[in-house]
Amino acid sequence: MDTINHAELRRKGQTHLVEDLGNGYFQVTSGSSHNEYTVVLDPTGTSARCSCKWGQRAEDQPLGKGSCSHVKSAVAFMDAAAEMGIQAFAACA
């Protein structure tokens, strides 16, 4: 099993650009490589999928410590939207 540096994941995630595509789908552009990844958040808010290499290791990533930086960025986007009173995930409910 790989060692995960959670501080590094948080730092990387802060450089990503997140676009809400609707219905729980997000396009996340890497701040360093500029590669684009698709993140799909589960409507229950318990797991997600990402098209990156890390995300393809497991079909669904539990939200939290095991998530890739792209999933973490999409979740942070959702949290920020909620704080501003925007329901970015409303179409999935």
C-alpha positions in Angstrom: 0.0 0.0 0.0 1.3 3.5 -0.9 2.1 6.1 1.8 -0.2 9.1 1.5 1.1 12.6 2.4 -2.2 14.3 3.3 -0.6 17.7 3.7 0.8 17.4 0.1 -2.6 16.4 -1.2 -4.3 19.4 0.4 -1.6 21.7 -1.0 -2.0 20.2 -4.5 -5.8 20.5 -4.2 -5.6 24.2 -3.6 -4.0 24.8 -7.0 -6.7 22.9 -9.0 -9.5 24.7 -11.0 -12.9 23.1 -10.4 -15.9 23.5 -12.7 -19.3 22.3 -11.8 -20.8 20.4 -14.8 -24.0 19.6 -13.0 -25.6 16.4 -11.6 -22.6 15.7 -9.3 -20.0 15.9 -12.2 -17.0 18.2 -11.9 -14.2 18.9 -14.2 -11.0 19.4 -12.3 -8.0 20.9 -14.0 -4.6 20.2 -12.3 -2.9 23.3 -11.2 0.5 21.8 -12.0 0.1 19.6 -15.1 -3.1 21.3 -16.4 -4.5 17.8 -17.1 -8.3 17.6 -16.8 -10.0 15.0 -14.7 -13.7 14.1 -14.2 -14.9 13.7 -10.6 -18.3 12.3 -9.9 -19.6 12.8 -6.4 -22.1 10.3 -5.0 -25.4 12.0 -4.2 -25.3 10.5 -0.7 -22.1 12.4 -0.1 -20.1 9.3 1.0 -17.9 8.5 -2.0 -16.7 9.8 -5.3 -15.0 8.6 -8.5 -12.2 10.3 -10.4 -10.7 9.6 -13.8 -7.1 10.1 -12.6 -4.7 7.1 -12.1 -5.2 7.2 -8.3 -8.9 7.3 -8.7 -8.9 4.3 -11.0 -7.3 2.2 -8.3 -10.7 1.9 -6.6 -14.1 2.1 -8.1 -15.4 4.5 -5.5 -13.2 6.6 -3.1 -14.6 7.2 0.4 -14.6 10.9 1.0 -11.8 11.8 3.4 -8.3 10.7 3.8 -8.3 8.1 1.0 -9.4 10.6 -1.7 -7.2 12.0 -4.4 -6.5 15.7 -4.6 -9.1 16.1 -7.4 -11.9 14.7 -5.3 -10.7 16.8 -2.4 -10.9 19.9 -4.6 -14.4 19.1 -5.8 -15.6 18.6 -2.2 -14.0 21.9 -1.2 -15.8 23.5 -4.1 -19.1 22.1 -2.9 -18.4 23.2 0.7 -17.5 26.7 -0.5 -20.7 26.9 -2.6 -22.8 25.8 0.4 -21.2 28.5 2.6 -22.2 31.1 0.0 -25.8 29.6 -0.2 -25.3 28.1 -3.6 -26.7 24.6 -4.1 -24.2 23.2 -6.6 -25.4 19.6 -6.0 -29.2 20.3 -6.0 -29.8 18.6 -9.3 -28.7 15.2 -7.8 -31.0 15.3 -4.8 
